[in-house]
Amino acid sequence: MLIFKLEKDSPTPLYEQLYIGMKNAIIEKQIEVGTKLPSKRKLAEFLNISQTTIEIAYGQLLAEGYIVSKPRIGYFVEEIDELPYVEKDQIDVQYEPKQRQIYEHNFHPGQIDSSFPFSTWRKYAKDIFDSSSKELLQTGEPQGEYVLRSEIAKYLYQSRGIICKPEQIVIGSGTEQLLPMILRLIENNTKFALENPGYSAIPRIHLQNKAIPISVDDDGLIVDELEESDANIVYITPSHQFPTGAVLSAARRTQLLKWASKGNRYIIEDDYDSEFRYVGKPIPALQGLDQNNKVIYMSTFTKSLMPSLRVAYIVLPNTLLQKYKDSFSYYSATVPRFDQHILANFMKDGHFSKHLNRMRKIYRKKHDKLLHTLSTYYPDIKVKGDHAGMHILISVPINKTEEELKQQANDSKIAIYPVSEYQLKPLNYDQPSFLLGFGGIPLETIDIAIDKLMTCWGIKKTRVEI
């Protein structure tokens, strides 16, 4: 007869104690495979417990495959695999979730201001989450909801001079998802060129060390260098180069479009923060100048609305549309349909334009205060890329490495981002250089953040009389 120690005063139910004891005995081969187990009545009498307790324990063993029931005969121990049966409390795994460092001031270039029309957005969300929208429970169009693509097409025409149809637009959850799709649309044996320095996520998405780095100067991408390479696709941020802030000059725009017009070549134009320009007129999009269907336009709502929305889009040239339909018609859209309709209605009723106008004023004030603080009190700091976007590039006249200066800032609870983190191939700079993102820093603390950063680097504050 099976002997198990059952503690009737234990908080663990008797059936569970019996189940665990029998299971362990089977796993440890104390009960041989094929052994017939005592009947429920006999075991209940022997252990002085109810038959119901035995029945529940046997039932659990049967459900998990430790025993098998043969009608009118009884229960028999089943043969089991050696490995997987381990109790959770026997697994000694030490897992500590990584603690995110808390900063007093964070100069990350991707952060945005917290001024957001929550009440308006909530209204549209409330309206769409209703039984009248039950069709949105089903899978939508692979390219994204037509109503949103229509609003994006209107917006691009009004703001960037881009003439396109909703049929040319594909909506996705981000650059990371859309870029591999673009590369699949273009013939095999592609050679991909990237700005250096450039958007750091791109090499990690798909290309690793295969990308061809093309240098950038004050006029943007050096197209002569691109022409000397064997690249046939180039990813570029022409209106506000990331991270240097350079604008691709008119001469190089023409040169780049001529380069793309030859053979199977394409330009991927990332217009990631075109909404925010503080000096002069908006820079025209390359796509609007393209006469040869060679520019694939890409943008997101990350800076204009919020990074967490995860809505990006591309405008495909007409020459790639059929190939897209052939290759991706079976895909599902990666942005929830409800979110797409909320955004479409938000745009259709003019709230997106109002929000952009409001944010331009906010970012302009931050931009101007940042530059005023640096030029007035820290004149030795060199500034680049200060005409647009939500970050600037600074050079620091200190004989230390970027890593040393970054660590000093971190020790003072300041997050700062070296330009070397955005390089595909190492570049030599005369002085350590950093991105200063001002989007997420409150206007009233910008000067405080700059003063604390300079203090931790040992740069004295001096007043420059103008």
C-alpha positions as CSV (number, residue, x, y, z in Angstrom):
1,M,0.0,0.0,0.0
2,L,1.2,3.6,-0.8
3,I,2.4,5.5,2.3
4,F,2.2,9.3,2.2
5,K,2.6,11.7,5.1
6,L,-0.5,13.9,5.1
7,E,-0.8,16.8,7.5
8,K,-4.4,17.4,8.3
9,D,-3.6,20.7,10.1
10,S,-1.7,22.1,7.0
11,P,-3.2,25.0,5.0
12,T,-2.5,22.9,1.9
13,P,-5.6,20.7,1.1
14,L,-5.3,17.0,1.6
15,Y,-6.0,16.2,-2.1
16,E,-3.1,18.5,-3.1
17,Q,-0.7,16.9,-0.6
18,L,-1.6,13.5,-1.9
19,Y,-1.3,14.6,-5.5
20,I,2.1,16.1,-4.9
21,G,3.3,13.1,-3.0
22,M,2.2,10.6,-5.7
23,K,3.5,12.8,-8.5
24,N,7.0,13.0,-6.9
25,A,7.0,9.3,-6.3
26,I,6.2,8.6,-9.9
27,I,8.8,11.1,-11.2
28,E,11.5,9.6,-8.9
29,K,10.6,6.1,-9.9
30,Q,9.6,5.1,-6.4
31,I,6.4,3.8,-8.1
32,E,7.3,1.8,-11.2
33,V,5.7,2.3,-14.6
34,G,2.7,0.1,-15.0
35,T,2.0,-0.3,-11.3
36,K,-1.7,-0.5,-10.5
37,L,-2.7,2.1,-7.9
38,P,-5.0,1.1,-5.0
39,S,-8.7,1.6,-5.5
40,K,-10.1,4.9,-4.2
41,R,-12.0,3.0,-1.5
42,K,-9.0,1.0,-0.2
43,L,-6.6,4.0,-0.2
44,A,-9.2,6.1,1.5
45,E,-9.6,3.5,4.3
46,F,-5.8,3.1,4.6
47,L,-5.1,6.9,4.8
48,N,-8.2,7.6,6.8
49,I,-9.5,10.2,4.4
50,S,-12.5,10.5,2.2
51,Q,-12.9,8.9,-1.2
52,T,-13.6,12.3,-2.7
53,T,-10.1,13.4,-1.7
54,I,-8.6,10.4,-3.4
55,E,-10.8,11.0,-6.5
56,I,-9.6,14.6,-6.9
57,A,-6.0,13.7,-6.5
58,Y,-6.3,10.8,-9.0
59,G,-8.1,13.1,-11.4
60,Q,-5.3,15.7,-11.3
61,L,-2.7,13.0,-11.9
62,L,-4.8,11.6,-14.8
63,A,-5.2,15.1,-16.3
64,E,-1.5,15.7,-16.3
65,G,-0.6,12.3,-17.8
66,Y,1.1,10.7,-14.8
67,I,-1.5,7.9,-14.6
68,V,-3.9,6.3,-17.1
69,S,-7.3,4.9,-16.4
70,K,-8.4,1.5,-17.7
71,P,-12.2,1.1,-17.5
72,R,-13.4,-1.5,-15.0
73,I,-9.8,-2.3,-14.0
74,G,-8.3,0.8,-12.3
75,Y,-5.5,3.4,-12.5
76,F,-2.0,2.6,-13.7
77,V,1.3,4.6,-13.6
78,E,2.0,6.0,-17.0
79,E,5.5,6.3,-18.5
80,I,6.6,9.9,-18.7
81,D,9.5,11.8,-20.1
82,E,12.5,12.4,-17.9
83,L,12.8,16.1,-18.1
84,P,10.1,18.7,-17.9
85,Y,8.3,18.0,-14.6
86,V,9.7,20.5,-12.2
87,E,7.8,22.5,-9.6
88,K,8.1,26.3,-10.0
89,D,9.3,26.7,-6.5
90,Q,12.2,24.4,-7.2
91,I,13.5,26.6,-10.0
92,D,16.3,28.8,-8.6
93,V,16.2,31.7,-11.0
94,Q,17.5,35.1,-9.7
95,Y,15.8,37.7,-11.9
96,E,16.1,41.4,-11.1
97,P,14.3,43.7,-13.5
98,K,16.6,46.3,-14.8
99,Q,16.2,49.5,-13.0
100,R,16.0,52.5,-15.2
101,Q,18.2,55.3,-14.0
102,I,16.2,58.4,-13.0
103,Y,17.5,61.7,-14.3
104,E,16.8,65.1,-13.1
105,H,17.4,66.4,-16.6
106,N,17.2,64.3,-19.8
107,F,18.5,65.7,-23.1
108,H,17.3,62.8,-25.2
109,P,16.5,64.0,-28.7
110,G,13.4,61.8,-28.9
111,Q,11.5,63.2,-26.0
112,I,8.5,65.5,-26.5
113,D,6.8,68.1,-24.5
114,S,3.9,66.9,-22.3
115,S,1.4,69.5,-23.7
116,F,-1.1,67.3,-25.3
117,P,-4.9,67.7,-25.9
118,F,-5.9,64.8,-23.7
119,S,-9.5,65.8,-23.4
120,T,-10.0,66.1,-27.2
121,W,-8.2,62.8,-27.9
122,R,-10.3,61.2,-25.2
123,K,-13.5,62.4,-26.8
124,Y,-12.6,60.8,-30.1
125,A,-11.5,57.6,-28.4
126,K,-14.8,57.5,-26.5
127,D,-16.8,58.0,-29.7
128,I,-15.0,55.3,-31.7
129,F,-15.2,52.6,-28.9
130,D,-18.8,52.1,-29.5
131,S,-21.0,49.3,-30.8
132,S,-21.6,51.4,-33.9
133,S,-17.9,50.8,-34.8
134,K,-18.2,47.0,-34.5
135,E,-16.8,46.5,-38.0
136,L,-13.4,47.7,-36.6
137,L,-13.2,44.5,-34.6
138,Q,-12.3,42.8,-37.9
139,T,-9.0,42.8,-39.7
140,G,-8.6,46.0,-41.8
141,E,-6.7,46.8,-45.0
142,P,-3.1,45.8,-45.1
143,Q,-2.0,49.3,-46.1
144,G,-3.9,50.9,-43.2
145,E,-7.4,52.5,-43.0
146,Y,-8.3,54.4,-46.1
147,V,-9.7,57.3,-44.1
148,L,-6.4,57.8,-42.4
149,R,-4.4,57.5,-45.6
150,S,-6.7,60.1,-47.1
151,E,-6.1,62.6,-44.2
152,I,-2.3,62.0,-44.5
153,A,-2.4,62.6,-48.2
154,K,-4.2,66.0,-47.6
155,Y,-1.7,66.9,-44.9
156,L,1.3,66.1,-47.0
157,Y,0.0,68.3,-49.9
158,Q,-0.7,71.2,-47.6
159,S,2.5,71.0,-45.5
160,R,5.1,69.5,-47.7
161,G,4.0,70.0,-51.2
162,I,3.7,66.3,-51.8
163,I,1.2,65.2,-54.4
164,C,0.1,61.6,-53.7
165,K,-2.9,59.4,-53.6
166,P,-4.1,57.4,-50.5
167,E,-3.4,54.3,-52.6
168,Q,0.3,55.1,-52.4
169,I,0.5,55.4,-48.6
170,V,1.3,52.4,-46.3
171,I,0.8,52.8,-42.6
172,G,2.9,50.9,-40.2
173,S,4.0,50.8,-36.5
174,G,7.3,52.5,-37.1
175,T,10.4,52.9,-39.2
176,E,11.7,49.6,-37.8
177,Q,8.7,47.8,-39.3
178,L,8.5,49.7,-42.6
179,L,12.1,49.8,-43.6
180,P,12.5,46.0,-44.1
181,M,9.3,46.1,-46.1
182,I,10.8,48.7,-48.4
183,L,13.9,46.7,-48.9
184,R,11.9,43.6,-49.9
185,L,10.2,45.7,-52.6
186,I,13.5,46.5,-54.3
187,E,15.3,43.8,-56.2
188,N,17.8,41.5,-54.6
189,N,21.5,42.4,-54.2
190,T,20.8,45.8,-52.9
191,K,23.6,47.9,-51.5
192,F,22.3,50.2,-48.8
193,A,23.9,53.5,-48.0
194,L,23.4,55.5,-44.8
195,E,24.3,58.9,-43.5
196,N,27.3,58.9,-41.1
197,P,26.5,59.9,-38.5
198,G,22.8,59.1,-38.8
199,Y,19.8,57.6,-37.2
200,S,21.2,54.9,-34.9
201,A,18.3,52.4,-35.1
202,I,18.6,51.9,-38.8
203,P,21.7,49.7,-38.8
204,R,20.3,47.6,-36.0
205,I,17.0,47.0,-37.8
206,H,18.2,45.1,-40.8
207,L,21.6,46.0,-42.1
208,Q,24.1,45.4,-39.2
209,N,27.6,45.9,-40.7
210,K,26.5,45.7,-44.4
211,A,25.5,49.3,-44.8
212,I,27.8,51.7,-46.6
213,P,28.5,54.8,-44.5
214,I,28.4,58.1,-46.4
215,S,29.8,61.2,-44.8
216,V,27.9,64.3,-43.9
217,D,29.1,67.9,-43.8
218,D,27.4,71.3,-43.4
219,D,25.6,70.9,-46.7
220,G,24.2,67.4,-45.8
221,L,25.0,64.1,-47.4
222,I,28.2,64.2,-49.5
223,V,26.7,62.9,-52.8
224,D,30.1,62.7,-54.5
225,E,31.0,60.0,-51.9
226,L,27.7,58.2,-52.7
227,E,28.4,58.2,-56.4
228,E,31.8,56.6,-55.8
229,S,30.2,53.7,-53.9
230,D,28.2,50.8,-55.4
231,A,25.1,51.6,-53.4
232,N,21.7,51.6,-55.1
233,I,19.6,52.7,-52.1
234,V,20.3,55.6,-49.8
235,Y,18.5,56.4,-46.6
236,I,18.6,60.2,-45.9
237,T,17.2,62.9,-43.7
238,P,17.6,65.9,-46.1
239,S,15.4,68.5,-44.4
240,H,17.1,68.3,-41.0
241,Q,19.9,65.7,-41.0
242,F,19.9,63.6,-37.9
243,P,21.9,64.2,-35.8
244,T,24.0,67.1,-37.2
245,G,21.0,69.3,-38.2
246,A,22.5,70.0,-41.6
247,V,20.1,70.8,-44.5
248,L,20.8,69.1,-47.8
249,S,21.8,72.0,-50.2
250,A,19.8,72.7,-53.4
251,A,22.8,71.7,-55.5
252,R,23.1,68.3,-53.7
253,R,19.4,67.7,-53.9
254,T,19.6,68.0,-57.7
255,Q,22.8,65.8,-57.7
256,L,21.1,63.2,-55.6
257,L,18.0,63.0,-57.7
258,K,20.2,62.6,-60.8
259,W,22.0,59.8,-59.1
260,A,18.8,58.0,-58.3
261,S,17.5,58.4,-61.9
262,K,20.1,56.0,-63.2
263,G,19.3,52.3,-63.1
264,N,17.6,50.6,-60.2
265,R,18.3,53.2,-57.6
266,Y,16.1,54.6,-54.8
267,I,16.1,57.3,-52.2
268,I,14.4,56.7,-48.8
269,E,13.6,60.2,-47.5
270,D,12.9,60.3,-43.8
271,D,11.1,63.5,-43.0
272,Y,11.0,62.8,-39.3
273,D,10.6,66.3,-37.8
274,S,9.7,68.6,-40.7
275,E,6.9,70.2,-38.7
276,F,9.4,72.2,-36.6
277,R,11.5,74.8,-38.3
278,Y,12.4,78.1,-36.6
279,V,14.4,80.0,-39.3
280,G,13.2,80.7,-42.8
281,K,10.7,78.8,-44.8
282,P,10.0,75.0,-44.6
283,I,12.5,73.0,-46.7
284,P,10.8,71.3,-49.7
285,A,10.6,67.5,-49.6
286,L,12.7,65.6,-52.0
287,Q,9.7,63.6,-53.0
288,G,8.0,66.7,-54.3
289,L,10.9,67.4,-56.6
290,D,11.2,63.8,-57.9
291,Q,10.1,63.3,-61.5
292,N,11.3,59.7,-61.9
293,N,9.5,57.8,-59.2
294,K,12.7,57.2,-57.3
295,V,11.9,58.7,-53.8
296,I,10.2,56.7,-51.1
297,Y,8.9,59.2,-48.6
298,M,8.8,58.2,-44.9
299,S,7.5,60.0,-41.8
300,T,5.9,59.4,-38.4
301,F,3.7,61.0,-35.8
302,T,6.4,60.5,-33.2
303,K,7.5,64.1,-32.9
304,S,4.2,65.8,-33.9
305,L,2.0,63.8,-31.6
306,M,3.6,61.2,-29.4
307,P,6.2,58.4,-29.7
308,S,3.9,55.9,-28.0
309,L,1.2,56.2,-30.7
310,R,3.5,54.1,-33.0
311,V,2.1,55.3,-36.3
312,A,4.4,55.8,-39.2
313,Y,3.8,55.8,-42.9
314,I,5.5,55.6,-46.3
315,V,4.5,57.1,-49.7
316,L,5.5,54.6,-52.4
317,P,6.3,55.6,-56.0
318,N,3.7,54.4,-58.5
319,T,6.3,52.1,-59.9
320,L,6.4,50.0,-56.7
321,L,2.7,49.9,-56.0
322,Q,1.9,46.7,-57.9
323,K,4.9,44.9,-56.4
324,Y,3.7,46.0,-52.9
325,K,0.3,44.5,-53.6
326,D,1.8,41.3,-54.9
327,S,4.2,40.9,-51.9
328,F,2.2,42.2,-49.0
329,S,-1.5,41.9,-49.7
330,Y,-1.7,39.0,-47.2
331,Y,-0.2,41.1,-44.4
332,S,-2.2,42.6,-41.6
333,A,-1.9,46.3,-40.6
334,T,0.4,46.6,-37.6
335,V,-1.5,49.6,-36.2
336,P,-4.8,48.9,-34.4
337,R,-7.8,50.0,-36.5
338,F,-9.3,51.9,-33.6
339,D,-6.2,54.0,-33.2
340,Q,-6.1,54.8,-36.9
341,H,-9.7,56.0,-36.9
342,I,-9.1,58.1,-33.7
343,L,-6.1,59.8,-35.5
344,A,-8.0,60.2,-38.8
345,N,-10.9,62.0,-37.1
346,F,-8.5,64.1,-35.0
347,M,-6.9,65.2,-38.3
348,K,-10.2,65.6,-40.2
349,D,-11.6,68.0,-37.7
350,G,-8.5,70.3,-37.7
351,H,-7.2,69.4,-34.3
352,F,-3.9,68.0,-35.6
353,S,-3.1,71.4,-37.3
354,K,-4.1,73.3,-34.1
355,H,-1.9,71.0,-32.0
356,L,1.1,71.5,-34.4
357,N,0.7,75.3,-34.3
358,R,0.6,75.2,-30.5
359,M,3.7,72.9,-30.3
360,R,5.7,75.0,-32.7
361,K,5.3,78.0,-30.4
362,I,6.3,75.8,-27.4
363,Y,9.3,74.3,-29.0
364,R,10.4,77.7,-30.5
365,K,10.4,79.2,-27.0
366,K,12.5,76.2,-25.7
367,H,14.8,76.4,-28.7
368,D,15.4,80.1,-28.2
369,K,15.9,79.9,-24.5
370,L,18.4,77.1,-24.9
371,L,20.4,79.0,-27.5
372,H,20.2,82.2,-25.4
373,T,21.6,80.4,-22.4
374,L,24.5,78.9,-24.3
375,S,25.4,82.0,-26.2
376,T,25.1,84.4,-23.2
377,Y,26.8,82.3,-20.5
378,Y,28.8,79.6,-22.3
379,P,30.2,81.3,-25.4
380,D,32.9,78.7,-25.9
381,I,30.3,76.0,-26.6
382,K,29.9,75.6,-30.4
383,V,26.4,75.0,-31.7
384,K,25.2,73.3,-34.9
385,G,21.8,72.3,-36.3
386,D,19.9,75.1,-34.5
387,H,17.4,76.0,-37.3
388,A,14.9,73.2,-36.9
389,G,13.9,70.1,-34.9
390,M,13.9,69.4,-31.2
391,H,17.7,69.0,-30.6
392,I,20.9,70.8,-31.3
393,L,24.5,69.6,-31.6
394,I,27.1,71.0,-29.3
395,S,30.9,70.8,-29.3
396,V,32.6,71.0,-25.9
397,P,36.1,72.5,-25.5
398,I,37.4,70.0,-23.0
399,N,40.3,67.6,-23.3
400,K,38.2,64.5,-22.3
401,T,36.5,61.8,-24.2
402,E,32.8,61.7,-24.9
403,E,32.5,58.7,-22.6
404,E,34.1,60.5,-19.7
405,L,31.9,63.5,-20.1
406,K,28.8,61.3,-20.4
407,Q,29.7,59.5,-17.2
408,Q,30.3,62.8,-15.4
409,A,26.8,64.0,-16.5
410,N,25.2,60.7,-15.5
411,D,26.8,61.0,-12.0
412,S,25.1,64.4,-11.8
413,K,21.7,62.7,-12.8
414,I,21.9,64.3,-16.3
415,A,21.3,62.2,-19.4
416,I,23.4,63.3,-22.4
417,Y,24.0,61.6,-25.7
418,P,27.4,61.6,-27.6
419,V,27.3,61.9,-31.3
420,S,29.6,58.8,-31.5
421,E,26.5,56.7,-30.5
422,Y,25.1,57.7,-33.9
423,Q,28.1,56.8,-36.1
424,L,28.1,53.8,-38.4
425,K,31.9,54.2,-38.8
426,P,34.0,56.1,-36.3
427,L,34.6,59.8,-37.2
428,N,37.2,62.2,-35.8
429,Y,35.9,65.4,-34.2
430,D,38.1,68.2,-32.9
431,Q,36.1,68.3,-29.7
432,P,33.6,66.0,-27.9
433,S,30.2,66.5,-29.4
434,F,26.7,65.8,-27.9
435,L,23.1,66.0,-28.9
436,L,21.0,68.3,-26.7
437,G,17.4,67.4,-27.0
438,F,15.1,70.1,-25.5
439,G,11.7,68.7,-26.3
440,G,11.1,66.9,-23.0
441,I,12.7,69.6,-20.7
442,P,10.3,72.1,-19.2
443,L,10.8,75.7,-20.5
444,E,11.4,77.0,-16.9
445,T,14.2,74.5,-16.2
446,I,16.2,74.7,-19.4
447,D,18.7,77.2,-18.0
448,I,19.0,75.3,-14.8
449,A,19.7,72.0,-16.7
450,I,22.3,73.7,-18.8
451,D,24.0,75.3,-15.8
452,K,24.1,72.0,-14.0
453,L,25.5,70.2,-17.0
454,M,28.3,72.8,-17.5
455,T,29.1,72.8,-13.8
456,C,29.6,69.0,-13.7
457,W,32.0,69.4,-16.7
458,G,33.9,72.2,-15.0
459,I,32.9,74.9,-17.4
460,K,32.4,78.3,-15.7
461,K,29.4,80.5,-16.3
462,T,30.4,83.8,-17.7
463,R,28.2,86.7,-18.8
464,V,28.7,87.9,-22.4
465,E,27.7,91.5,-22.9
466,I,25.9,92.0,-26.2
